[in-house]
Amino acid sequence: ISENEKQDIIKAMNDETRTGIHNIVGGRWFVCKNQHPYFIGDCGGATEVSTCPQCGETIGGLNHKVVDSNRFYGEFD
């Protein structure tokens, strides 16, 4: 999947979540070490560690900080 396709998918998910009752939802997108996107809801701060369902790498984090191998990818506004 290309970078443009990833951005299109996230834009579509953002648009879908902003409609109806879901418009109160906030959060942030991150990517794992292998560039697979994942979403952290509410304030967007990481509060638990998990594994990427696509590659098994560590995702999430603790104390509102994602693990070092992950990076910020986008935000609901």
C-alpha positions in Angstrom: 0.0 0.0 0.0 1.4 3.4 -1.0 1.7 6.4 1.3 -1.0 8.2 -0.7 -3.3 5.2 -0.2 -2.6 5.2 3.5 -3.5 8.9 3.7 -6.7 8.3 1.7 -7.7 5.6 4.1 -7.1 7.7 7.1 -8.9 10.7 5.6 -11.9 8.4 4.9 -11.9 7.1 8.4 -11.6 10.6 9.8 -14.6 11.7 7.7 -16.7 8.7 8.8 -15.9 9.2 12.5 -16.8 12.9 12.3 -20.4 12.2 11.2 -23.4 11.6 13.4 -22.9 10.7 17.1 -19.3 9.9 16.5 -18.4 13.6 16.0 -17.5 13.8 19.7 -14.7 11.3 19.2 -11.1 12.5 19.2 -7.8 10.8 19.0 -4.6 10.4 17.1 -3.1 8.1 14.4 0.3 6.5 14.8 2.3 4.0 12.8 4.3 1.0 14.1 7.9 0.3 13.2 6.8 -1.2 9.9 4.5 1.8 9.0 1.2 0.1 9.8 -1.3 2.7 11.1 -3.2 2.4 14.3 -5.5 4.7 16.3 -5.5 5.8 19.9 -8.9 7.2 20.8 -10.0 9.8 23.5 -7.1 12.2 24.1 -4.7 10.2 21.8 -2.3 9.5 24.6 -1.0 5.9 24.9 -2.0 4.1 28.1 -1.2 0.5 27.2 1.3 -1.6 25.1 0.0 -4.0 22.5 1.2 -5.7 19.3 0.5 -4.6 15.7 -2.1 -7.0 14.3 -0.4 -6.9 10.9 3.3 -7.5 11.8 3.5 -8.2 15.6 5.7 -5.2 16.4 5.1 -3.3 19.6 2.5 -0.5 19.5 1.1 1.9 22.0 2.9 2.9 25.1 2.5 4.1 28.7 2.0 7.4 30.5 0.7 9.1 27.3 3.9 8.4 25.4 4.2 5.9 22.5 7.1 3.5 22.3 10.2 4.9 20.6 9.8 2.8 17.4 6.3 4.3 16.7 5.6 7.7 15.3 2.8 10.2 15.0 0.7 9.9 11.8 -2.3 12.2 12.1 -5.0 13.7 14.4 -8.7 14.1 14.6 -9.6 17.8 15.1 
